[in-house]
Amino acid sequence: MDSQISATGIRRGSHPVLNLIGAISTLCGWFAAALIVASIFVTCQMVFVRYVLGQSTIWQTEAVIYMMIATTTIGLAYVQRLRGHVNVDLVPAMLPIRARRVLAYVVLILTIAIVATIAWYGLHAWYEAFTRNWKSSTVWGVRLWIPWLALPVGFGLYLLQLLADLAALYLRIDEPFSLEQR
């Protein structure tokens, strides 16, 4: 299959579904970055209101916390696409390619199982907050289903990227642990 290696060392083939999932993960990264920038502006506004104007703040701290949670969860897919998560490749680098491939399958399948479980329970928590109309106990009283939506969406997109990585490994578009064969 025709593929080229990106700056991150990841092969990108001409598989349209994998490319679409990669594009979605990239959009998640851009969205997470925008949330970080927005939270910086909200924090600066909060400092200005509190210390320069001498007024109390109502929504800013809670909003920044929710934005950071959303940044973390929604950004997972993008970080996985770039292979930016903590990766110790000492053992895989020492293994022959066949054993490295088996280890990559085991790691991906276990990760998929764990992330799917977290996504399921995140969806359950979001559904309860939505159907029971839960609100935060702060003055702002935000409906909790709104910030909690980041859990099932973020982990669901992370799961989608992991499944794409598994497919890329199976189709031999990507090398196990992004290490070249010896």
Backbone as CSV, one residue per row, in Angstrom:
resi,resn,N_x,N_y,N_z,CA_x,CA_y,CA_z,C_x,C_y,C_z
1,MET,0.835,-1.167,0.000,0.000,0.000,0.000,0.881,1.230,0.000
2,ASP,0.516,2.213,-0.827,1.281,3.446,-0.924,1.099,4.260,0.337
3,SER,2.194,4.565,0.996,2.108,5.371,2.212,3.359,6.211,2.334
4,GLN,3.239,7.280,3.104,4.395,8.100,3.372,4.471,8.355,4.864
5,ILE,5.678,8.629,5.328,5.891,8.827,6.754,5.782,10.320,7.052
6,SER,4.973,10.656,8.068,4.802,12.052,8.474,5.963,12.472,9.362
7,ALA,5.938,13.724,9.765,7.000,14.259,10.624,7.055,13.540,11.969
8,THR,5.941,12.934,12.389,5.918,12.238,13.670,6.380,10.794,13.552
9,GLY,6.708,10.341,12.346,7.148,8.968,12.159,5.999,7.999,11.920
10,ILE,4.795,8.506,11.761,3.618,7.663,11.557,3.334,7.580,10.067
11,ARG,3.123,6.384,9.584,2.792,6.208,8.179,1.354,6.627,7.938
12,ARG,1.145,7.332,6.868,-0.201,7.735,6.473,-0.443,7.184,5.081
13,GLY,-1.335,6.232,5.001,-1.635,5.608,3.725,-2.777,6.298,3.029
14,SER,-3.284,5.650,2.028,-4.375,6.221,1.252,-5.708,5.592,1.646
15,HIS,-5.802,5.061,2.839,-7.049,4.452,3.306,-8.008,5.561,3.727
16,PRO,-9.142,5.715,3.043,-10.016,6.871,3.299,-10.624,6.897,4.699
17,VAL,-10.987,5.760,5.269,-11.592,5.741,6.612,-10.559,6.144,7.657
18,LEU,-9.359,5.605,7.540,-8.303,5.961,8.493,-7.927,7.434,8.363
19,ASN,-7.920,7.948,7.129,-7.636,9.369,6.939,-8.740,10.241,7.534
20,LEU,-9.999,9.812,7.413,-11.119,10.557,7.997,-11.017,10.580,9.519
21,ILE,-10.721,9.427,10.109,-10.563,9.364,11.565,-9.389,10.240,12.002
22,GLY,-8.321,10.220,11.235,-7.176,11.092,11.545,-7.555,12.563,11.472
23,ALA,-8.379,12.924,10.496,-8.830,14.315,10.376,-9.717,14.702,11.561
24,ILE,-10.579,13.793,11.977,-11.430,14.057,13.152,-10.556,14.246,14.394
25,SER,-9.553,13.406,14.548,-8.647,13.537,15.696,-7.893,14.859,15.656
26,THR,-7.506,15.293,14.473,-6.822,16.577,14.331,-7.754,17.724,14.714
27,LEU,-9.013,17.649,14.293,-9.992,18.662,14.697,-10.157,18.698,16.215
28,CYS,-10.122,17.523,16.830,-10.189,17.458,18.297,-9.015,18.191,18.921
29,GLY,-7.844,18.041,18.339,-6.666,18.743,18.837,-6.811,20.249,18.719
30,TRP,-7.329,20.706,17.598,-7.556,22.142,17.410,-8.599,22.658,18.406
31,PHE,-9.651,21.876,18.615,-10.692,22.268,19.565,-10.126,22.342,20.985
32,ALA,-9.315,21.362,21.355,-8.693,21.365,22.681,-7.777,22.573,22.851
33,ALA,-7.028,22.910,21.809,-6.154,24.088,21.872,-6.980,25.367,22.015
34,ALA,-8.102,25.442,21.307,-8.974,26.620,21.422,-9.548,26.744,22.829
35,LEU,-9.876,25.608,23.443,-10.365,25.647,24.821,-9.294,26.144,25.789
36,ILE,-8.057,25.773,25.553,-6.969,26.273,26.404,-6.849,27.785,26.277
37,VAL,-6.894,28.285,25.038,-6.813,29.732,24.822,-8.006,30.429,25.475
38,ALA,-9.203,29.875,25.308,-10.394,30.472,25.926,-10.276,30.488,27.445
39,SER,-9.750,29.414,28.020,-9.612,29.373,29.482,-8.593,30.391,29.970
40,ILE,-7.581,30.672,29.174,-6.605,31.710,29.545,-7.289,33.076,29.575
41,PHE,-8.103,33.359,28.556,-8.816,34.635,28.525,-9.797,34.756,29.693
42,VAL,-10.501,33.674,29.993,-11.447,33.702,31.117,-10.699,33.910,32.431
43,THR,-9.557,33.281,32.584,-8.758,33.462,33.805,-8.272,34.909,33.927
44,CYS,-7.814,35.478,32.820,-7.370,36.882,32.856,-8.534,37.808,33.190
45,GLN,-9.703,37.533,32.625,-10.885,38.334,32.919,-11.253,38.207,34.392
46,MET,-11.133,36.998,34.936,-11.442,36.761,36.343,-10.485,37.547,37.249
47,VAL,-9.216,37.525,36.935,-8.236,38.273,37.725,-8.536,39.770,37.658
48,PHE,-8.858,40.258,36.477,-9.184,41.676,36.315,-10.412,42.056,37.145
49,VAL,-11.470,41.261,37.041,-12.708,41.555,37.769,-12.479,41.487,39.269
50,ARG,-11.747,40.491,39.706,-11.572,40.279,41.142,-10.613,41.284,41.771
51,TYR,-9.463,41.514,41.155,-8.427,42.308,41.810,-8.369,43.759,41.345
52,VAL,-8.761,44.032,40.115,-8.726,45.419,39.644,-10.048,46.119,39.964
53,LEU,-11.146,45.456,39.643,-12.457,46.056,39.900,-12.968,45.788,41.313
54,GLY,-12.372,44.820,41.998,-12.765,44.499,43.363,-14.135,43.838,43.468
55,GLN,-14.569,43.177,42.409,-15.873,42.515,42.407,-15.683,41.012,42.568
56,SER,-16.752,40.350,42.950,-16.672,38.891,43.068,-16.935,38.247,41.708
57,THR,-16.418,37.061,41.575,-16.632,36.306,40.330,-17.615,35.179,40.610
58,ILE,-18.386,34.838,39.603,-19.421,33.829,39.796,-19.138,32.574,38.990
59,TRP,-18.855,32.728,37.735,-18.820,31.580,36.829,-17.422,31.217,36.352
60,GLN,-16.450,32.101,36.502,-15.164,31.937,35.840,-14.378,30.707,36.292
61,THR,-14.248,30.500,37.597,-13.457,29.357,38.091,-14.057,28.044,37.617
62,GLU,-15.360,27.921,37.758,-16.032,26.687,37.343,-15.912,26.474,35.839
63,ALA,-16.048,27.547,35.061,-15.937,27.433,33.607,-14.539,26.973,33.193
64,VAL,-13.513,27.521,33.830,-12.136,27.133,33.499,-11.898,25.666,33.859
65,ILE,-12.420,25.226,34.991,-12.271,23.807,35.366,-12.922,22.917,34.320
66,TYR,-14.141,23.253,33.903,-14.829,22.443,32.896,-14.106,22.484,31.552
67,MET,-13.548,23.639,31.191,-12.808,23.722,29.927,-11.538,22.863,29.973
68,MET,-10.878,22.819,31.116,-9.667,21.999,31.226,-9.996,20.506,31.171
69,ILE,-11.115,20.124,31.766,-11.545,18.725,31.674,-11.859,18.373,30.219
70,ALA,-12.585,19.258,29.538,-12.912,19.019,28.129,-11.656,18.996,27.268
71,THR,-10.713,19.884,27.563,-9.448,19.898,26.824,-8.725,18.563,26.962
72,THR,-8.689,18.065,28.176,-7.992,16.805,28.434,-8.665,15.645,27.730
73,THR,-9.972,15.531,27.855,-10.656,14.360,27.293,-10.772,14.437,25.776
74,ILE,-11.124,15.591,25.239,-11.300,15.701,23.794,-9.945,15.692,23.080
75,GLY,-8.910,16.156,23.748,-7.570,16.137,23.156,-6.916,14.767,23.126
76,LEU,-7.493,13.777,23.805,-6.897,12.434,23.842,-6.712,11.840,22.442
77,ALA,-7.713,11.989,21.599,-7.640,11.390,20.250,-6.490,11.986,19.452
78,TYR,-6.305,13.290,19.553,-5.232,13.945,18.813,-3.857,13.509,19.319
79,VAL,-3.722,13.440,20.624,-2.444,13.015,21.192,-2.145,11.573,20.792
80,GLN,-3.165,10.712,20.758,-2.966,9.336,20.312,-2.557,9.300,18.841
81,ARG,-3.176,10.131,18.031,-2.830,10.163,16.605,-1.364,10.522,16.407
82,LEU,-0.860,11.423,17.235,0.548,11.841,17.132,1.495,10.924,17.896
83,ARG,0.936,9.919,18.583,1.714,9.036,19.448,2.408,9.846,20.527
84,GLY,1.685,10.814,21.082,2.248,11.717,22.062,2.096,11.256,23.501
85,HIS,1.365,10.155,23.724,1.231,9.646,25.085,2.562,9.054,25.527
86,VAL,2.726,8.896,26.814,3.965,8.333,27.338,4.185,6.967,26.698
87,ASN,5.352,6.793,26.142,5.651,5.572,25.410,7.057,5.118,25.774
88,VAL,7.143,3.983,26.408,8.445,3.397,26.721,8.656,2.275,25.720
89,ASP,9.578,2.499,24.788,9.754,1.529,23.714,11.044,0.722,23.831
90,LEU,11.595,0.633,25.035,12.821,-0.140,25.231,12.582,-1.615,24.934
91,VAL,11.537,-2.191,25.540,11.244,-3.610,25.322,10.839,-3.874,23.871
92,PRO,9.901,-3.094,23.297,9.552,-3.343,21.902,10.738,-3.211,20.938
93,ALA,11.628,-2.279,21.204,12.791,-2.099,20.324,13.735,-3.296,20.380
94,MET,13.748,-4.005,21.505,14.631,-5.162,21.644,14.023,-6.435,21.052
95,LEU,12.712,-6.433,20.824,12.028,-7.631,20.338,12.148,-7.773,18.828
96,PRO,12.111,-9.017,18.347,12.021,-9.214,16.902,10.653,-8.704,16.419
97,ILE,10.548,-8.417,15.139,9.355,-7.767,14.593,8.078,-8.560,14.868
98,ARG,8.132,-9.870,14.805,6.921,-10.680,15.036,6.421,-10.533,16.481
99,ALA,7.332,-10.609,17.435,6.966,-10.448,18.842,6.529,-9.005,19.119
100,ARG,7.170,-8.052,18.453,6.788,-6.649,18.604,5.355,-6.434,18.105
101,ARG,5.011,-7.085,17.001,3.665,-6.966,16.445,2.632,-7.572,17.411
102,VAL,2.944,-8.729,17.984,2.037,-9.367,18.949,1.852,-8.463,20.167
103,LEU,2.947,-7.919,20.674,2.871,-7.014,21.817,2.033,-5.780,21.480
104,ALA,2.180,-5.241,20.287,1.394,-4.073,19.877,-0.088,-4.405,19.850
105,TYR,-0.447,-5.590,19.344,-1.856,-6.006,19.352,-2.388,-6.119,20.775
106,VAL,-1.610,-6.737,21.652,-2.043,-6.918,23.041,-2.250,-5.559,23.707
107,VAL,-1.293,-4.649,23.535,-1.386,-3.330,24.155,-2.595,-2.566,23.606
108,LEU,-2.780,-2.579,22.289,-3.910,-1.861,21.703,-5.251,-2.449,22.146
109,ILE,-5.360,-3.758,22.172,-6.628,-4.389,22.558,-6.948,-4.112,24.023
110,LEU,-5.960,-4.189,24.897,-6.193,-3.867,26.314,-6.563,-2.398,26.491
111,THR,-5.888,-1.523,25.765,-6.202,-0.097,25.848,-7.606,0.177,25.337
112,ILE,-7.986,-0.467,24.250,-9.338,-0.316,23.701,-10.377,-0.765,24.727
113,ALA,-10.127,-1.881,25.402,-11.072,-2.378,26.407,-11.226,-1.390,27.561
114,ILE,-10.122,-0.848,28.033,-10.171,0.098,29.150,-10.851,1.400,28.736
115,VAL,-10.499,1.940,27.583,-11.085,3.192,27.118,-12.573,3.016,26.811
116,ALA,-12.950,1.869,26.261,-14.373,1.603,26.006,-15.156,1.561,27.319
117,THR,-14.573,0.988,28.337,-15.221,0.942,29.654,-15.400,2.349,30.216
118,ILE,-14.362,3.160,30.127,-14.459,4.542,30.618,-15.496,5.320,29.811
119,ALA,-15.512,5.140,28.493,-16.494,5.829,27.652,-17.911,5.409,28.021
120,TRP,-18.109,4.115,28.284,-19.437,3.614,28.661,-19.907,4.235,29.970
121,TYR,-19.055,4.230,30.987,-19.436,4.806,32.269,-19.564,6.327,32.182
122,GLY,-18.770,6.963,31.337,-18.927,8.401,31.105,-20.262,8.716,30.458
123,LEU,-20.672,7.858,29.518,-21.972,8.028,28.875,-23.098,7.843,29.891
124,HIS,-22.931,6.862,30.755,-23.936,6.612,31.798,-24.047,7.814,32.750
125,ALA,-22.921,8.362,33.174,-22.931,9.526,34.070,-23.566,10.728,33.375
126,TRP,-23.216,10.940,32.097,-23.813,12.043,31.347,-25.327,11.865,31.233
127,TYR,-25.771,10.643,30.932,-27.199,10.372,30.767,-27.962,10.649,32.067
128,GLU,-27.398,10.231,33.194,-28.046,10.502,34.480,-28.132,11.999,34.753
129,ALA,-27.054,12.709,34.491,-27.064,14.161,34.705,-28.090,14.831,33.790
130,PHE,-28.222,14.322,32.573,-29.170,14.896,31.613,-30.613,14.599,31.997
131,THR,-30.915,13.327,32.273,-32.300,12.951,32.558,-32.779,13.448,33.918
132,ARG,-31.871,13.595,34.870,-32.256,14.048,36.212,-32.070,15.560,36.403
133,ASN,-31.622,16.219,35.325,-31.440,17.671,35.326,-30.558,18.132,36.497
134,TRP,-29.443,17.440,36.705,-28.527,17.806,37.772,-27.871,19.146,37.456
135,LYS,-27.672,19.919,38.517,-26.996,21.207,38.390,-25.885,21.275,39.427
136,SER,-24.870,22.078,39.121,-23.789,22.238,40.095,-24.324,22.997,41.308
137,SER,-23.679,22.796,42.428,-24.142,23.410,43.675,-23.548,24.795,43.889
138,THR,-23.053,25.400,42.827,-22.462,26.732,42.923,-23.515,27.791,42.602
139,VAL,-23.131,29.033,42.745,-24.029,30.145,42.428,-24.410,30.114,40.948
140,TRP,-23.469,29.727,40.106,-23.719,29.669,38.659,-24.778,28.621,38.349
141,GLY,-24.722,27.477,39.007,-25.718,26.423,38.843,-25.802,25.848,37.442
142,VAL,-24.657,25.602,36.835,-24.640,25.081,35.465,-25.264,23.683,35.424
143,ARG,-26.009,23.403,34.365,-26.552,22.056,34.172,-25.380,21.124,33.867
144,LEU,-25.201,20.112,34.684,-23.997,19.285,34.626,-23.883,18.423,33.378
145,TRP,-24.973,18.191,32.690,-24.868,17.377,31.475,-24.022,18.075,30.420
146,ILE,-23.944,19.392,30.473,-23.177,20.131,29.463,-21.678,19.858,29.614
147,PRO,-21.071,20.109,30.782,-19.639,19.799,30.877,-19.347,18.300,30.904
148,TRP,-20.292,17.514,31.438,-20.045,16.074,31.506,-20.119,15.401,30.141
149,LEU,-20.633,16.079,29.145,-20.670,15.529,27.790,-19.252,15.294,27.247
150,ALA,-18.285,16.025,27.796,-16.893,15.860,27.357,-16.367,14.456,27.647
151,LEU,-16.896,13.788,28.661,-16.404,12.438,29.002,-16.751,11.413,27.919
152,PRO,-18.024,11.183,27.592,-18.290,10.180,26.562,-17.801,10.603,25.178
153,VAL,-17.872,11.892,24.873,-17.400,12.344,23.555,-15.888,12.174,23.453
154,GLY,-15.162,12.657,24.448,-13.703,12.578,24.408,-13.187,11.153,24.384
155,PHE,-13.704,10.318,25.289,-13.239,8.934,25.313,-13.761,8.142,24.122
156,GLY,-14.933,8.510,23.600,-15.439,7.868,22.386,-14.556,8.173,21.185
157,LEU,-14.112,9.424,21.060,-13.209,9.791,19.963,-11.829,9.160,20.138
158,TYR,-11.392,9.058,21.380,-10.127,8.371,21.676,-10.239,6.905,21.273
159,LEU,-11.370,6.284,21.594,-11.615,4.898,21.214,-11.599,4.744,19.694
160,LEU,-12.214,5.682,18.994,-12.227,5.640,17.534,-10.806,5.699,16.976
161,GLN,-9.963,6.569,17.543,-8.575,6.662,17.082,-7.797,5.391,17.404
162,LEU,-8.059,4.788,18.552,-7.393,3.521,18.891,-7.802,2.413,17.925
163,LEU,-9.076,2.380,17.564,-9.538,1.384,16.589,-8.886,1.620,15.229
164,ALA,-8.710,2.885,14.860,-8.011,3.204,13.612,-6.558,2.755,13.678
165,ASP,-5.929,2.932,14.840,-4.545,2.473,15.010,-4.451,0.959,14.907
166,LEU,-5.438,0.268,15.476,-5.470,-1.193,15.381,-5.639,-1.628,13.924
167,ALA,-6.520,-0.965,13.208,-6.721,-1.282,11.783,-5.454,-0.985,10.984
168,ALA,-4.788,0.138,11.277,-3.547,0.482,10.573,-2.453,-0.536,10.854
169,LEU,-2.419,-1.058,12.050,-1.451,-2.108,12.391,-1.778,-3.387,11.631
170,TYR,-3.062,-3.745,11.616,-3.496,-4.957,10.921,-3.248,-4.857,9.406
171,LEU,-3.518,-3.680,8.835,-3.322,-3.477,7.400,-1.867,-3.188,7.047
172,ARG,-1.021,-3.148,8.062,0.412,-2.892,7.917,0.700,-1.506,7.323
173,ILE,-0.169,-0.556,7.674,0.066,0.834,7.308,1.025,1.453,8.306
174,ASP,0.877,1.104,9.573,1.775,1.560,10.633,2.583,0.387,11.149
175,GLU,3.789,0.688,11.577,4.645,-0.318,12.198,4.313,-0.385,13.692
176,PRO,4.493,-1.554,14.327,4.235,-1.649,15.761,5.115,-0.662,16.537
177,PHE,4.473,0.118,17.429,5.136,1.103,18.253,5.866,2.154,17.418
178,SER,5.460,2.309,16.160,6.058,3.260,15.218,7.566,3.079,15.066
179,LEU,8.030,1.844,15.258,9.447,1.518,15.095,9.630,0.837,13.745
180,GLU,10.627,1.235,13.027,10.922,0.614,11.723,11.433,-0.799,11.913
181,GLN,11.184,-1.647,10.931,11.691,-3.021,10.987,13.206,-3.004,10.856
182,ARG,13.823,-3.983,11.538,15.295,-4.070,11.422,15.657,-4.995,10.296
